[in-house]
Amino acid sequence: MSELVTNAVRHTTSPTVICSVRRDGVRVRIEVEDHGNVGEGPVMRDSGTHEVNGRGLLLVDAVCDEWEVAPGRDGVGRIVRAVFRDETA
């Protein structure tokens, strides 16, 4: 969740970022929503060896079962969702 929140805070013009965690059986869904007008994104990128930033979504992709970007609920901004299988359930 911290990676998704960090991305939202760094890359939005919105003063508000909304985070939620939901459990549905053996799946945990994390959502981070901003209301900024920032165009498309986020997207995974191929950062160079010496770059400090740009690997966050690669990490998210590696540890979750699926993730997606969707339009915000009010048609403004976006929601980034990551879904994990709860292996302890």
Biopython code that builds the backbone (N, CA, C, O; Angstrom):
import numpy as np
from Bio.PDB.StructureBuilder import StructureBuilder

atoms = [
    (1, "MET", "N", (0.822, -1.187, 0.000)),
    (1, "MET", "CA", (0.000, 0.000, 0.000)),
    (1, "MET", "C", (0.864, 1.249, 0.000)),
    (1, "MET", "O", (0.521, 2.243, -0.641)),
    (2, "SER", "N", (1.971, 1.208, 0.705)),
    (2, "SER", "CA", (2.795, 2.413, 0.787)),
    (2, "SER", "C", (3.297, 2.856, -0.580)),
    (2, "SER", "O", (3.411, 4.056, -0.829)),
    (3, "GLU", "N", (3.594, 1.931, -1.455)),
    (3, "GLU", "CA", (4.049, 2.301, -2.798)),
    (3, "GLU", "C", (2.941, 3.003, -3.577)),
    (3, "GLU", "O", (3.197, 4.007, -4.242)),
    (4, "LEU", "N", (1.726, 2.495, -3.505)),
    (4, "LEU", "CA", (0.615, 3.112, -4.220)),
    (4, "LEU", "C", (0.278, 4.484, -3.653)),
    (4, "LEU", "O", (-0.017, 5.410, -4.409)),
    (5, "VAL", "N", (0.319, 4.624, -2.346)),
    (5, "VAL", "CA", (0.053, 5.920, -1.719)),
    (5, "VAL", "C", (1.153, 6.915, -2.091)),
    (5, "VAL", "O", (0.864, 8.062, -2.431)),
    (6, "THR", "N", (2.385, 6.487, -2.028)),
    (6, "THR", "CA", (3.495, 7.367, -2.390)),
    (6, "THR", "C", (3.345, 7.861, -3.824)),
    (6, "THR", "O", (3.523, 9.049, -4.092)),
    (7, "ASN", "N", (3.021, 6.960, -4.743)),
    (7, "ASN", "CA", (2.817, 7.371, -6.137)),
    (7, "ASN", "C", (1.692, 8.393, -6.249)),
    (7, "ASN", "O", (1.828, 9.393, -6.954)),
    (8, "ALA", "N", (0.593, 8.149, -5.562)),
    (8, "ALA", "CA", (-0.538, 9.066, -5.631)),
    (8, "ALA", "C", (-0.161, 10.441, -5.097)),
    (8, "ALA", "O", (-0.490, 11.457, -5.709)),
    (9, "VAL", "N", (0.519, 10.480, -3.972)),
    (9, "VAL", "CA", (0.902, 11.762, -3.376)),
    (9, "VAL", "C", (1.890, 12.511, -4.267)),
    (9, "VAL", "O", (1.785, 13.727, -4.429)),
    (10, "ARG", "N", (2.832, 11.798, -4.836)),
    (10, "ARG", "CA", (3.866, 12.438, -5.664)),
    (10, "ARG", "C", (3.366, 12.890, -7.026)),
    (10, "ARG", "O", (3.870, 13.872, -7.571)),
    (11, "HIS", "N", (2.379, 12.190, -7.588)),
    (11, "HIS", "CA", (2.031, 12.419, -8.987)),
    (11, "HIS", "C", (0.620, 12.946, -9.211)),
    (11, "HIS", "O", (0.092, 12.825, -10.316)),
    (12, "THR", "N", (0.006, 13.520, -8.202)),
    (12, "THR", "CA", (-1.334, 14.074, -8.390)),
    (12, "THR", "C", (-1.353, 15.553, -8.045)),
    (12, "THR", "O", (-0.506, 16.044, -7.298)),
    (13, "THR", "N", (-2.321, 16.248, -8.595)),
    (13, "THR", "CA", (-2.567, 17.640, -8.231)),
    (13, "THR", "C", (-3.666, 17.733, -7.177)),
    (13, "THR", "O", (-4.040, 18.828, -6.757)),
    (14, "SER", "N", (-4.176, 16.590, -6.757)),
    (14, "SER", "CA", (-5.271, 16.523, -5.800)),
    (14, "SER", "C", (-4.767, 16.769, -4.377)),
    (14, "SER", "O", (-3.704, 16.271, -4.006)),
    (15, "PRO", "N", (-5.521, 17.532, -3.576)),
    (15, "PRO", "CA", (-5.144, 17.693, -2.176)),
    (15, "PRO", "C", (-5.543, 16.493, -1.316)),
    (15, "PRO", "O", (-5.178, 16.413, -0.143)),
    (16, "THR", "N", (-6.301, 15.555, -1.915)),
    (16, "THR", "CA", (-6.812, 14.412, -1.166)),
    (16, "THR", "C", (-6.455, 13.111, -1.859)),
    (16, "THR", "O", (-6.589, 12.981, -3.076)),
    (17, "VAL", "N", (-6.003, 12.153, -1.072)),
    (17, "VAL", "CA", (-5.762, 10.790, -1.537)),
    (17, "VAL", "C", (-6.533, 9.878, -0.587)),
    (17, "VAL", "O", (-6.376, 9.966, 0.631)),
    (18, "ILE", "N", (-7.359, 9.010, -1.145)),
    (18, "ILE", "CA", (-8.211, 8.131, -0.336)),
    (18, "ILE", "C", (-7.690, 6.701, -0.461)),
    (18, "ILE", "O", (-7.490, 6.202, -1.569)),
    (19, "CYS", "N", (-7.475, 6.052, 0.667)),
    (19, "CYS", "CA", (-6.957, 4.680, 0.684)),
    (19, "CYS", "C", (-7.996, 3.771, 1.341)),
    (19, "CYS", "O", (-8.649, 4.146, 2.315)),
    (20, "SER", "N", (-8.129, 2.576, 0.786)),
    (20, "SER", "CA", (-9.026, 1.611, 1.412)),
    (20, "SER", "C", (-8.449, 0.211, 1.260)),
    (20, "SER", "O", (-7.729, -0.089, 0.307)),
    (21, "VAL", "N", (-8.784, -0.635, 2.226)),
    (21, "VAL", "CA", (-8.399, -2.043, 2.204)),
    (21, "VAL", "C", (-9.662, -2.839, 2.474)),
    (21, "VAL", "O", (-10.377, -2.579, 3.442)),
    (22, "ARG", "N", (-9.933, -3.818, 1.607)),
    (22, "ARG", "CA", (-11.107, -4.669, 1.767)),
    (22, "ARG", "C", (-10.695, -6.125, 1.673)),
    (22, "ARG", "O", (-9.804, -6.493, 0.907)),
    (23, "ARG", "N", (-11.347, -6.924, 2.451)),
    (23, "ARG", "CA", (-11.104, -8.363, 2.381)),
    (23, "ARG", "C", (-12.358, -9.036, 1.845)),
    (23, "ARG", "O", (-13.464, -8.780, 2.322)),
    (24, "ASP", "N", (-12.181, -9.888, 0.861)),
    (24, "ASP", "CA", (-13.288, -10.617, 0.258)),
    (24, "ASP", "C", (-12.884, -12.086, 0.230)),
    (24, "ASP", "O", (-12.234, -12.543, -0.711)),
    (25, "GLY", "N", (-13.269, -12.811, 1.254)),
    (25, "GLY", "CA", (-12.858, -14.215, 1.347)),
    (25, "GLY", "C", (-11.359, -14.323, 1.529)),
    (25, "GLY", "O", (-10.823, -13.895, 2.551)),
    (26, "VAL", "N", (-10.679, -14.892, 0.546)),
    (26, "VAL", "CA", (-9.229, -15.077, 0.650)),
    (26, "VAL", "C", (-8.465, -14.022, -0.132)),
    (26, "VAL", "O", (-7.253, -14.139, -0.316)),
    (27, "ARG", "N", (-9.170, -12.988, -0.594)),
    (27, "ARG", "CA", (-8.509, -11.928, -1.358)),
    (27, "ARG", "C", (-8.564, -10.614, -0.588)),
    (27, "ARG", "O", (-9.561, -10.299, 0.061)),
    (28, "VAL", "N", (-7.487, -9.861, -0.671)),
    (28, "VAL", "CA", (-7.403, -8.538, -0.070)),
    (28, "VAL", "C", (-7.225, -7.536, -1.206)),
    (28, "VAL", "O", (-6.329, -7.677, -2.038)),
    (29, "ARG", "N", (-8.092, -6.522, -1.230)),
    (29, "ARG", "CA", (-8.040, -5.509, -2.280)),
    (29, "ARG", "C", (-7.619, -4.179, -1.660)),
    (29, "ARG", "O", (-8.227, -3.710, -0.698)),
    (30, "ILE", "N", (-6.588, -3.588, -2.214)),
    (30, "ILE", "CA", (-6.117, -2.269, -1.808)),
    (30, "ILE", "C", (-6.483, -1.294, -2.919)),
    (30, "ILE", "O", (-6.227, -1.558, -4.094)),
    (31, "GLU", "N", (-7.082, -0.168, -2.545)),
    (31, "GLU", "CA", (-7.406, 0.873, -3.512)),
    (31, "GLU", "C", (-6.847, 2.203, -3.035)),
    (31, "GLU", "O", (-6.953, 2.551, -1.859)),
    (32, "VAL", "N", (-6.254, 2.937, -3.960)),
    (32, "VAL", "CA", (-5.771, 4.284, -3.682)),
    (32, "VAL", "C", (-6.361, 5.180, -4.759)),
    (32, "VAL", "O", (-6.140, 4.969, -5.951)),
    (33, "GLU", "N", (-7.118, 6.189, -4.323)),
    (33, "GLU", "CA", (-7.803, 7.079, -5.260)),
    (33, "GLU", "C", (-7.351, 8.511, -5.054)),
    (33, "GLU", "O", (-7.228, 8.985, -3.924)),
    (34, "ASP", "N", (-7.105, 9.196, -6.167)),
    (34, "ASP", "CA", (-6.837, 10.634, -6.102)),
    (34, "ASP", "C", (-7.820, 11.332, -7.028)),
    (34, "ASP", "O", (-8.407, 10.703, -7.909)),
    (35, "HIS", "N", (-7.995, 12.616, -6.831)),
    (35, "HIS", "CA", (-8.926, 13.392, -7.640)),
    (35, "HIS", "C", (-8.205, 14.397, -8.520)),
    (35, "HIS", "O", (-8.813, 15.361, -8.985)),
    (36, "GLY", "N", (-6.930, 14.188, -8.751)),
    (36, "GLY", "CA", (-6.161, 15.095, -9.594)),
    (36, "GLY", "C", (-6.425, 14.839, -11.066)),
    (36, "GLY", "O", (-6.875, 13.760, -11.450)),
    (37, "ASN", "N", (-6.149, 15.813, -11.862)),
    (37, "ASN", "CA", (-6.291, 15.687, -13.306)),
    (37, "ASN", "C", (-4.896, 15.475, -13.888)),
    (37, "ASN", "O", (-4.235, 16.429, -14.298)),
    (38, "VAL", "N", (-4.460, 14.230, -13.922)),
    (38, "VAL", "CA", (-3.069, 13.946, -14.276)),
    (38, "VAL", "C", (-2.908, 13.132, -15.544)),
    (38, "VAL", "O", (-1.805, 12.674, -15.845)),
    (39, "GLY", "N", (-3.986, 12.941, -16.296)),
    (39, "GLY", "CA", (-3.878, 12.163, -17.527)),
    (39, "GLY", "C", (-3.791, 10.679, -17.233)),
    (39, "GLY", "O", (-4.268, 10.214, -16.198)),
    (40, "GLU", "N", (-3.185, 9.943, -18.140)),
    (40, "GLU", "CA", (-3.103, 8.496, -17.933)),
    (40, "GLU", "C", (-1.975, 8.137, -16.980)),
    (40, "GLU", "O", (-1.139, 8.973, -16.635)),
    (41, "GLY", "N", (-1.970, 6.899, -16.570)),
    (41, "GLY", "CA", (-0.925, 6.436, -15.670)),
    (41, "GLY", "C", (-1.557, 5.845, -14.447)),
    (41, "GLY", "O", (-2.782, 5.886, -14.337)),
    (42, "PRO", "N", (-0.829, 5.313, -13.544)),
    (42, "PRO", "CA", (0.609, 5.074, -13.643)),
    (42, "PRO", "C", (0.903, 3.902, -14.580)),
    (42, "PRO", "O", (0.035, 3.076, -14.862)),
    (43, "VAL", "N", (2.108, 3.856, -15.039)),
    (43, "VAL", "CA", (2.547, 2.770, -15.907)),
    (43, "VAL", "C", (3.881, 2.242, -15.402)),
    (43, "VAL", "O", (4.692, 2.984, -14.849)),
    (44, "MET", "N", (4.090, 0.949, -15.602)),
    (44, "MET", "CA", (5.389, 0.376, -15.252)),
    (44, "MET", "C", (6.407, 0.877, -16.257)),
    (44, "MET", "O", (6.104, 1.026, -17.441)),
    (45, "ARG", "N", (7.600, 1.133, -15.786)),
    (45, "ARG", "CA", (8.657, 1.539, -16.693)),
    (45, "ARG", "C", (9.902, 0.718, -16.432)),
    (45, "ARG", "O", (10.045, 0.073, -15.393)),
    (46, "ASP", "N", (10.775, 0.759, -17.381)),
    (46, "ASP", "CA", (12.022, 0.014, -17.283)),
    (46, "ASP", "C", (13.116, 0.998, -16.879)),
    (46, "ASP", "O", (13.734, 1.633, -17.733)),
    (47, "SER", "N", (13.351, 1.120, -15.570)),
    (47, "SER", "CA", (14.343, 2.061, -15.076)),
    (47, "SER", "C", (15.743, 1.527, -15.284)),
    (47, "SER", "O", (15.986, 0.322, -15.206)),
    (48, "GLY", "N", (16.642, 2.425, -15.545)),
    (48, "GLY", "CA", (18.038, 2.043, -15.704)),
    (48, "GLY", "C", (18.656, 1.626, -14.383)),
    (48, "GLY", "O", (18.108, 1.900, -13.315)),
    (49, "THR", "N", (19.773, 0.980, -14.460)),
    (49, "THR", "CA", (20.453, 0.452, -13.285)),
    (49, "THR", "C", (20.774, 1.528, -12.254)),
    (49, "THR", "O", (20.720, 1.271, -11.051)),
    (50, "HIS", "N", (21.107, 2.728, -12.716)),
    (50, "HIS", "CA", (21.553, 3.784, -11.802)),
    (50, "HIS", "C", (20.454, 4.770, -11.438)),
    (50, "HIS", "O", (20.706, 5.732, -10.712)),
    (51, "GLU", "N", (19.227, 4.546, -11.934)),
    (51, "GLU", "CA", (18.121, 5.431, -11.577)),
    (51, "GLU", "C", (17.617, 5.100, -10.175)),
    (51, "GLU", "O", (17.547, 3.935, -9.783)),
    (52, "VAL", "N", (17.271, 6.140, -9.435)),
    (52, "VAL", "CA", (16.812, 5.967, -8.058)),
    (52, "VAL", "C", (15.322, 5.628, -8.021)),
    (52, "VAL", "O", (14.885, 4.865, -7.159)),
    (53, "ASN", "N", (14.551, 6.176, -8.932)),
    (53, "ASN", "CA", (13.093, 6.002, -8.932)),
    (53, "ASN", "C", (12.649, 5.143, -10.112)),
    (53, "ASN", "O", (13.434, 4.844, -11.012)),
    (54, "GLY", "N", (11.371, 4.752, -10.090)),
    (54, "GLY", "CA", (10.786, 4.107, -11.246)),
    (54, "GLY", "C", (10.575, 2.610, -11.139)),
    (54, "GLY", "O", (10.210, 1.972, -12.126)),
    (55, "ARG", "N", (10.792, 2.033, -9.971)),
    (55, "ARG", "CA", (10.636, 0.585, -9.828)),
    (55, "ARG", "C", (9.439, 0.179, -8.979)),
    (55, "ARG", "O", (9.191, -1.012, -8.791)),
    (56, "GLY", "N", (8.704, 1.142, -8.471)),
    (56, "GLY", "CA", (7.612, 0.850, -7.546)),
    (56, "GLY", "C", (6.550, -0.064, -8.101)),
    (56, "GLY", "O", (6.141, -1.017, -7.438)),
    (57, "LEU", "N", (6.095, 0.212, -9.315)),
    (57, "LEU", "CA", (5.047, -0.638, -9.889)),
    (57, "LEU", "C", (5.577, -2.000, -10.274)),
    (57, "LEU", "O", (4.814, -2.965, -10.322)),
    (58, "LEU", "N", (6.860, -2.104, -10.549)),
    (58, "LEU", "CA", (7.450, -3.429, -10.768)),
    (58, "LEU", "C", (7.361, -4.253, -9.484)),
    (58, "LEU", "O", (7.091, -5.453, -9.527)),
    (59, "LEU", "N", (7.589, -3.601, -8.344)),
    (59, "LEU", "CA", (7.470, -4.282, -7.053)),
    (59, "LEU", "C", (6.022, -4.680, -6.780)),
    (59, "LEU", "O", (5.746, -5.803, -6.357)),
    (60, "VAL", "N", (5.094, -3.742, -7.027)),
    (60, "VAL", "CA", (3.673, -4.039, -6.822)),
    (60, "VAL", "C", (3.273, -5.226, -7.692)),
    (60, "VAL", "O", (2.620, -6.155, -7.216)),
    (61, "ASP", "N", (3.660, -5.197, -8.956)),
    (61, "ASP", "CA", (3.328, -6.270, -9.883)),
    (61, "ASP", "C", (3.909, -7.614, -9.433)),
    (61, "ASP", "O", (3.297, -8.662, -9.636)),
    (62, "ALA", "N", (5.079, -7.570, -8.830)),
    (62, "ALA", "CA", (5.743, -8.810, -8.405)),
    (62, "ALA", "C", (5.071, -9.451, -7.193)),
    (62, "ALA", "O", (5.105, -10.673, -7.048)),
    (63, "VAL", "N", (4.461, -8.650, -6.321)),
    (63, "VAL", "CA", (3.921, -9.214, -5.076)),
    (63, "VAL", "C", (2.409, -9.391, -5.071)),
    (63, "VAL", "O", (1.882, -10.100, -4.214)),
    (64, "CYS", "N", (1.702, -8.766, -6.002)),
    (64, "CYS", "CA", (0.245, -8.922, -5.985)),
    (64, "CYS", "C", (-0.198, -9.882, -7.089)),
    (64, "CYS", "O", (0.565, -10.200, -8.001)),
    (65, "ASP", "N", (-1.436, -10.331, -6.983)),
    (65, "ASP", "CA", (-1.993, -11.233, -7.986)),
    (65, "ASP", "C", (-2.426, -10.483, -9.240)),
    (65, "ASP", "O", (-2.332, -11.007, -10.350)),
    (66, "GLU", "N", (-2.901, -9.255, -9.056)),
    (66, "GLU", "CA", (-3.300, -8.416, -10.189)),
    (66, "GLU", "C", (-3.379, -6.972, -9.722)),
    (66, "GLU", "O", (-3.588, -6.705, -8.539)),
    (67, "TRP", "N", (-3.211, -6.050, -10.648)),
    (67, "TRP", "CA", (-3.414, -4.642, -10.340)),
    (67, "TRP", "C", (-3.932, -3.952, -11.585)),
    (67, "TRP", "O", (-3.721, -4.417, -12.705)),
    (68, "GLU", "N", (-4.615, -2.832, -11.375)),
    (68, "GLU", "CA", (-5.189, -2.098, -12.490)),
    (68, "GLU", "C", (-5.335, -0.627, -12.137)),
    (68, "GLU", "O", (-5.267, -0.229, -10.975)),
    (69, "VAL", "N", (-5.537, 0.160, -13.178)),
    (69, "VAL", "CA", (-5.829, 1.578, -13.030)),
    (69, "VAL", "C", (-7.210, 1.809, -13.629)),
    (69, "VAL", "O", (-7.492, 1.366, -14.742)),
    (70, "ALA", "N", (-8.068, 2.504, -12.889)),
    (70, "ALA", "CA", (-9.425, 2.784, -13.359)),
    (70, "ALA", "C", (-9.730, 4.260, -13.139)),
    (70, "ALA", "O", (-9.096, 4.905, -12.304)),
    (71, "PRO", "N", (-10.699, 4.802, -13.884)),
    (71, "PRO", "CA", (-11.101, 6.189, -13.649)),
    (71, "PRO", "C", (-11.643, 6.354, -12.232)),
    (71, "PRO", "O", (-12.193, 5.416, -11.656)),
    (72, "GLY", "N", (-11.484, 7.547, -11.682)),
    (72, "GLY", "CA", (-12.030, 7.843, -10.363)),
    (72, "GLY", "C", (-13.537, 7.720, -10.338)),
    (72, "GLY", "O", (-14.183, 7.779, -11.384)),
    (73, "ARG", "N", (-14.101, 7.551, -9.164)),
    (73, "ARG", "CA", (-15.542, 7.319, -9.027)),
    (73, "ARG", "C", (-16.382, 8.470, -9.569)),
    (73, "ARG", "O", (-17.482, 8.241, -10.071)),
    (74, "ASP", "N", (-15.892, 9.680, -9.479)),
    (74, "ASP", "CA", (-16.640, 10.838, -9.972)),
    (74, "ASP", "C", (-16.196, 11.231, -11.379)),
    (74, "ASP", "O", (-16.535, 12.314, -11.856)),
    (75, "GLY", "N", (-15.440, 10.359, -12.043)),
    (75, "GLY", "CA", (-14.946, 10.672, -13.373)),
    (75, "GLY", "C", (-13.738, 11.587, -13.363)),
    (75, "GLY", "O", (-13.281, 12.032, -14.416)),
    (76, "VAL", "N", (-13.224, 11.867, -12.186)),
    (76, "VAL", "CA", (-12.052, 12.732, -12.035)),
    (76, "VAL", "C", (-10.970, 11.935, -11.329)),
    (76, "VAL", "O", (-11.253, 11.195, -10.387)),
    (77, "GLY", "N", (-9.747, 12.082, -11.776)),
    (77, "GLY", "CA", (-8.656, 11.362, -11.135)),
    (77, "GLY", "C", (-8.665, 9.898, -11.516)),
    (77, "GLY", "O", (-9.133, 9.514, -12.588)),
    (78, "ARG", "N", (-8.133, 9.085, -10.606)),
    (78, "ARG", "CA", (-8.038, 7.653, -10.903)),
    (78, "ARG", "C", (-7.978, 6.844, -9.618)),
    (78, "ARG", "O", (-7.728, 7.360, -8.528)),
    (79, "ILE", "N", (-8.221, 5.553, -9.798)),
    (79, "ILE", "CA", (-8.107, 4.582, -8.713)),
    (79, "ILE", "C", (-7.098, 3.542, -9.161)),
    (79, "ILE", "O", (-7.184, 3.014, -10.269)),
    (80, "VAL", "N", (-6.146, 3.254, -8.298)),
    (80, "VAL", "CA", (-5.203, 2.169, -8.554)),
    (80, "VAL", "C", (-5.550, 1.061, -7.566)),
    (80, "VAL", "O", (-5.566, 1.279, -6.355)),
    (81, "ARG", "N", (-5.827, -0.131, -8.094)),
    (81, "ARG", "CA", (-6.208, -1.278, -7.272)),
    (81, "ARG", "C", (-5.141, -2.350, -7.372)),
    (81, "ARG", "O", (-4.579, -2.596, -8.440)),
    (82, "ALA", "N", (-4.877, -2.974, -6.259)),
    (82, "ALA", "CA", (-4.002, -4.151, -6.227)),
    (82, "ALA", "C", (-4.725, -5.218, -5.420)),
    (82, "ALA", "O", (-5.286, -4.939, -4.360)),
    (83, "VAL", "N", (-4.705, -6.449, -5.936)),
    (83, "VAL", "CA", (-5.400, -7.555, -5.291)),
    (83, "VAL", "C", (-4.382, -8.627, -4.917)),
    (83, "VAL", "O", (-3.545, -9.025, -5.728)),
    (84, "PHE", "N", (-4.472, -9.082, -3.680)),
    (84, "PHE", "CA", (-3.564, -10.094, -3.140)),
    (84, "PHE", "C", (-4.372, -11.253, -2.622)),
    (84, "PHE", "O", (-5.469, -11.062, -2.098)),
    (85, "ARG", "N", (-3.856, -12.433, -2.756)),
    (85, "ARG", "CA", (-4.472, -13.607, -2.132)),
    (85, "ARG", "C", (-3.931, -13.700, -0.722)),
    (85, "ARG", "O", (-2.717, -13.673, -0.520)),
    (86, "ASP", "N", (-4.814, -13.808, 0.254)),
    (86, "ASP", "CA", (-4.428, -13.930, 1.659)),
    (86, "ASP", "C", (-4.032, -15.377, 1.917)),
    (86, "ASP", "O", (-4.893, -16.245, 2.054)),
    (87, "GLU", "N", (-2.763, -15.630, 1.980)),
    (87, "GLU", "CA", (-2.259, -16.990, 2.158)),
    (87, "GLU", "C", (-2.489, -17.509, 3.570)),
    (87, "GLU", "O", (-2.327, -18.704, 3.821)),
    (88, "THR", "N", (-2.865, -16.625, 4.502)),
    (88, "THR", "CA", (-3.091, -17.083, 5.876)),
    (88, "THR", "C", (-4.526, -17.541, 6.083)),
    (88, "THR", "O", (-4.841, -18.150, 7.105)),
    (89, "ALA", "N", (-5.411, -17.248, 5.108)),
    (89, "ALA", "CA", (-6.832, -17.595, 5.274)),
    (89, "ALA", "C", (-7.069, -19.066, 5.019)),
    (89, "ALA", "O", (-8.203, -19.535, 5.114)),
]
sb = StructureBuilder()
sb.init_structure("model")
sb.init_model(0)
sb.init_chain("A")
sb.init_seg("    ")
for serial, (resi, resn, name, xyz) in enumerate(atoms, 1):
    if name == "N":
        sb.init_residue(resn, " ", resi, " ")
    sb.init_atom(name, np.array(xyz, "f"), 0.0, 1.0, " ", f" {name:<3s}", serial, name[0])
structure = sb.get_structure()
